[in-house]
Amino acid sequence: MLDTIQAINKTAAFNRWAGFEVTRAAAGEAELRMEWREEDMGQYAGFLHAGLIGAMLDTACGFAASTVAGRVLASHFSVNCLSPALGRAFIVRGKVVKAGRKQVFTTAELYGQGDDGSLKLVATGSAILVPVEGALPVT
């Protein structure tokens, strides 16, 4: 499962630019890591940009859903920013809450990782994904 999700991740140009690394994937779960790059990932006050926060949450939810439903597309997505996103890296953990034939409900939590390795919850998200025809694309 991990190899498949890692291969899918490599096919997405945005994920490659952002440096998303799939570190774990199992039935109904996915975890990604991204190193902080101050020069192009921050917003005006120096925190991780909300667009990247959303992208990490969305990707983790999608990968978690794909482990149980194959190819999926988001039909609804929401983000809750809980505190300023600071860290030397960011880790997001997505999981399937319920998988049906037509919809997969997921949640994700995004953590900022400190220099000492500690994790601080900075954002949460949820997504409803719909399975689409075809097998997962693996190159």
Disulfide bonds with the S-S distance in Angstrom:
none
